Amino acid sequence: MAAAAWVIWSNVTVELHRITVQSAGLPAAFDGARIAHVSDLHNASFGEDNQTLLQLLRQSQPDIIAITGDLLDSRRTDVETAARFVEQAVQIAPVYYVTGNHESRIPQAFAQLEERMAAAGAQILRNQSLYWEREGQRVRLIGLDDPSFLVQESQLEDHLHSLQDEDCYQILLSHRPELFDVYAAAGVDLSLTGHAHGGQVRLIGQGLYAPGQGMLPPFTSGLYRRGDTQMAVSRGLGNSTFSLRFGNRLHLPVLVLG
């Protein structure tokens, strides 16, 4: 009974996880800046009108909120729930959004969500970039569409290179952690990703399976480094194909830059 209760609890409660990201090239004005990282919500709702999740976001005191895809779920699509979440999240901090693979499967519903998010003031980065400014200094925010929106995956690399500003610190929002080699080769300083759902089942900190990575996936949760590039992976806030996680609590990372 205790084990069953623990599994149920870990599938309905969210871990607010502080991750410190140390980067030598970060402008001084961004020391202590906080990014709340929302990924793979999959139309889940925590509390009425997502108030429990929104309260956790307020508690994290973010400077920005990054949403890295799969806000919708193609199997049980609910545009209203997803849109209402974003409409309230923008009241907490500026919201930056990139697509996931589920949005590509439901183009009509995604178009409705995109319209609602834009009207609310969220920044939708579909192979676009902009500057995040703070106390007279700035970093580059780059947002890539999920490869499922592209004709060829090589287009992702082309988009990434065309959006960069190598003269400043670069933060990439992209759905897929399995493309870490691409992000590192491009010289991105920090990338935020999701998609792996923590490996669904976690034993002693190791995920069992993740899409795009297969069995015993290498990138499922937390912070990874390759050369000068770091990647933060969220375990996500919702489920899709598999409705139950094991040893894998729902995850709201808050990245503190330094």
C-alpha positions as CSV (number, residue, x, y, z in Angstrom):
1,M,0.0,0.0,0.0
2,A,2.8,2.4,0.9
3,A,4.6,1.8,-2.4
4,A,1.4,2.3,-4.4
5,A,0.7,5.5,-2.5
6,W,4.2,6.8,-3.3
7,V,3.8,6.0,-7.0
8,I,0.5,7.8,-7.1
9,W,1.9,10.8,-5.1
10,S,4.9,11.2,-7.5
11,N,2.5,11.2,-10.5
12,V,0.3,14.0,-9.3
13,T,2.7,16.3,-7.4
14,V,5.4,18.6,-8.9
15,E,9.0,18.9,-7.8
16,L,10.2,22.5,-7.8
17,H,13.9,21.9,-8.6
18,R,16.5,24.6,-8.4
19,I,19.4,24.2,-10.8
20,T,22.4,26.5,-10.6
21,V,24.1,27.1,-14.0
22,Q,27.6,28.5,-13.7
23,S,28.9,30.1,-17.0
24,A,32.0,32.1,-17.3
25,G,30.7,34.1,-20.3
26,L,27.4,35.2,-18.7
27,P,27.1,39.0,-18.5
28,A,27.3,40.3,-14.9
29,A,23.8,41.7,-15.0
30,F,22.4,38.2,-15.4
31,D,24.0,36.8,-12.3
32,G,21.1,35.4,-10.3
33,A,18.6,35.6,-13.1
34,R,16.0,32.9,-12.9
35,I,14.4,30.9,-15.6
36,A,11.3,28.7,-14.8
37,H,11.4,25.8,-17.3
38,V,8.0,24.3,-18.2
39,S,8.0,21.3,-20.5
40,D,5.8,18.5,-21.7
41,L,2.6,19.7,-19.9
42,H,0.6,17.5,-22.3
43,N,-2.7,19.2,-21.3
44,A,-2.3,18.3,-17.7
45,S,-4.0,20.5,-15.1
46,F,-2.8,20.9,-11.5
47,G,-5.6,22.2,-9.4
48,E,-8.6,24.1,-10.8
49,D,-7.5,26.1,-13.8
50,N,-3.9,25.0,-13.1
51,Q,-3.7,27.2,-10.0
52,T,-1.4,24.8,-8.1
53,L,1.1,24.9,-11.0
54,L,0.8,28.7,-11.3
55,Q,1.4,29.1,-7.6
56,L,4.6,27.1,-7.9
57,L,5.7,29.4,-10.7
58,R,5.0,32.4,-8.6
59,Q,6.9,30.8,-5.7
60,S,9.9,30.3,-8.0
61,Q,10.1,34.1,-8.7
62,P,11.2,33.7,-12.3
63,D,12.6,36.5,-14.5
64,I,11.3,34.6,-17.5
65,I,9.3,31.4,-18.1
66,A,10.5,29.1,-20.9
67,I,8.1,26.6,-22.3
68,T,9.9,23.9,-24.4
69,G,7.1,22.2,-26.3
70,D,4.3,19.6,-25.9
71,L,2.0,22.1,-24.2
72,L,-0.8,20.3,-26.0
73,D,-1.3,16.5,-26.2
74,S,-2.3,15.1,-29.6
75,R,-4.2,12.2,-28.0
76,R,-6.4,14.3,-25.8
77,T,-6.2,17.8,-27.1
78,D,-7.5,20.6,-24.9
79,V,-6.7,24.0,-26.4
80,E,-8.6,25.9,-23.7
81,T,-6.6,24.4,-20.8
82,A,-3.3,25.1,-22.5
83,A,-4.2,28.6,-23.5
84,R,-5.6,29.5,-20.1
85,F,-2.3,28.4,-18.5
86,V,-0.3,30.7,-20.7
87,E,-2.7,33.6,-20.3
88,Q,-2.1,33.4,-16.6
89,A,1.6,32.6,-16.7
90,V,2.4,35.8,-18.6
91,Q,1.1,37.7,-15.6
92,I,3.9,36.2,-13.5
93,A,6.8,36.7,-15.9
94,P,7.5,37.0,-19.7
95,V,6.8,33.7,-21.4
96,Y,8.9,32.3,-24.3
97,Y,7.6,29.3,-26.1
98,V,8.8,26.7,-28.7
99,T,7.0,23.8,-30.3
100,G,7.1,20.1,-29.5
101,N,6.3,17.1,-31.6
102,H,2.7,16.9,-30.4
103,E,1.9,20.3,-31.7
104,S,3.0,19.2,-35.2
105,R,0.4,16.4,-35.2
106,I,-2.6,18.7,-34.6
107,P,-2.1,21.8,-36.9
108,Q,-5.6,23.2,-36.5
109,A,-5.6,23.0,-32.7
110,F,-2.1,24.4,-32.5
111,A,-3.0,27.3,-34.7
112,Q,-5.8,28.1,-32.2
113,L,-3.4,27.9,-29.3
114,E,-0.7,30.0,-31.1
115,E,-3.3,32.7,-31.7
116,R,-4.3,32.7,-28.0
117,M,-0.7,32.8,-26.8
118,A,0.2,35.6,-29.1
119,A,-2.8,37.6,-28.0
120,A,-1.8,37.1,-24.3
121,G,1.7,38.5,-25.0
122,A,3.8,35.3,-25.0
123,Q,6.8,35.3,-27.3
124,I,6.4,32.4,-29.8
125,L,9.9,31.6,-31.1
126,R,9.5,29.5,-34.3
127,N,13.0,29.5,-35.7
128,Q,13.4,33.0,-34.3
129,S,15.7,34.7,-31.9
130,L,15.7,37.9,-29.8
131,Y,17.6,39.6,-27.1
132,W,16.8,39.4,-23.4
133,E,18.0,42.6,-21.8
134,R,18.8,43.2,-18.2
135,E,20.4,46.3,-16.7
136,G,21.9,47.4,-20.0
137,Q,23.4,44.0,-20.9
138,R,21.8,41.3,-23.0
139,V,21.9,37.6,-23.9
140,R,20.5,36.0,-27.1
141,L,17.4,33.8,-26.8
142,I,17.0,31.4,-29.7
143,G,13.9,29.3,-30.3
144,L,13.8,26.3,-32.7
145,D,10.7,24.5,-34.0
146,D,10.6,20.8,-33.2
147,P,12.1,18.8,-36.1
148,S,8.7,17.2,-36.8
149,F,7.7,20.6,-38.3
150,L,10.7,20.5,-40.8
151,V,11.0,18.8,-44.1
152,Q,14.6,17.7,-43.3
153,E,16.3,17.6,-39.9
154,S,19.3,19.4,-41.4
155,Q,17.1,22.5,-41.6
156,L,17.3,22.7,-37.8
157,E,21.1,23.2,-37.9
158,D,20.7,25.8,-40.7
159,H,18.1,27.7,-38.6
160,L,20.3,27.5,-35.5
161,H,23.3,28.9,-37.2
162,S,21.3,31.7,-38.9
163,L,19.8,32.8,-35.5
164,Q,23.0,33.1,-33.5
165,D,24.9,36.1,-32.2
166,E,28.3,34.6,-31.2
167,D,29.3,37.9,-29.6
168,C,27.0,37.3,-26.6
169,Y,25.8,34.6,-24.3
170,Q,23.3,32.3,-26.1
171,I,20.4,30.5,-24.6
172,L,18.6,28.0,-26.8
173,L,15.0,26.7,-26.3
174,S,14.5,23.4,-28.1
175,H,12.3,20.4,-27.4
176,R,14.8,17.6,-28.0
177,P,17.7,16.7,-25.8
178,E,19.0,14.0,-28.2
179,L,20.3,16.8,-30.4
180,F,22.8,17.9,-27.8
181,D,25.7,17.3,-30.2
182,V,24.1,19.8,-32.6
183,Y,23.7,22.4,-29.9
184,A,27.3,21.9,-28.7
185,A,28.7,22.1,-32.2
186,A,26.9,25.4,-32.8
187,G,28.5,26.8,-29.7
188,V,25.3,27.5,-27.8
189,D,26.1,28.3,-24.1
190,L,22.9,26.9,-22.5
191,S,20.1,24.9,-24.0
192,L,16.7,24.0,-22.4
193,T,15.0,20.9,-23.5
194,G,12.4,18.3,-22.5
195,H,10.8,15.4,-24.5
196,A,12.4,12.6,-22.6
197,H,9.9,12.5,-19.7
198,G,12.7,11.5,-17.4
199,G,13.0,8.1,-19.1
200,Q,9.5,7.3,-17.8
201,V,10.8,4.7,-15.3
202,R,13.8,5.8,-13.2
203,L,16.0,3.4,-11.2
204,I,18.9,4.9,-9.2
205,G,18.7,8.1,-11.2
206,Q,18.8,6.3,-14.6
207,G,15.8,6.6,-17.0
208,L,14.7,3.4,-18.7
209,Y,13.6,4.6,-22.1
210,A,13.2,8.0,-24.0
211,P,11.9,8.8,-27.5
212,G,14.8,9.6,-29.8
213,Q,17.3,8.1,-27.3
214,G,16.1,4.5,-26.8
215,M,16.9,2.3,-23.9
216,L,19.0,3.7,-21.0
217,P,18.9,7.2,-22.5
218,P,21.9,9.5,-21.6
219,F,19.9,12.8,-21.3
220,T,16.8,12.7,-19.2
221,S,17.0,15.0,-16.2
222,G,19.1,17.9,-14.9
223,L,22.2,19.6,-16.2
224,Y,24.7,18.1,-18.7
225,R,27.9,19.6,-20.2
226,R,29.7,19.1,-23.5
227,G,32.7,21.3,-23.9
228,D,31.5,24.9,-23.2
229,T,27.8,24.0,-23.8
230,Q,25.4,23.1,-21.0
231,M,22.0,21.5,-21.5
232,A,19.2,21.5,-18.9
233,V,16.6,18.7,-19.4
234,S,13.2,18.8,-17.7
235,R,11.5,15.5,-16.8
236,G,8.3,17.2,-17.8
237,L,4.9,17.9,-16.1
238,G,2.6,15.5,-18.0
239,N,2.4,12.1,-19.6
240,S,1.2,11.0,-23.0
241,T,1.7,7.4,-24.4
242,F,2.4,6.0,-20.9
243,S,0.1,7.4,-18.2
244,L,2.2,6.3,-15.2
245,R,5.7,7.1,-14.1
246,F,7.9,5.2,-11.6
247,G,10.6,6.8,-9.5
248,N,10.2,9.9,-11.7
249,R,8.3,12.8,-10.1
250,L,6.8,15.5,-12.2
251,H,9.4,18.3,-12.7
252,L,9.5,22.1,-12.7
253,P,13.2,23.1,-12.9
254,V,14.2,26.7,-12.0
255,L,17.5,27.6,-13.5
256,V,19.5,30.2,-11.6
257,L,22.2,31.7,-13.7
258,G,25.6,32.6,-12.3
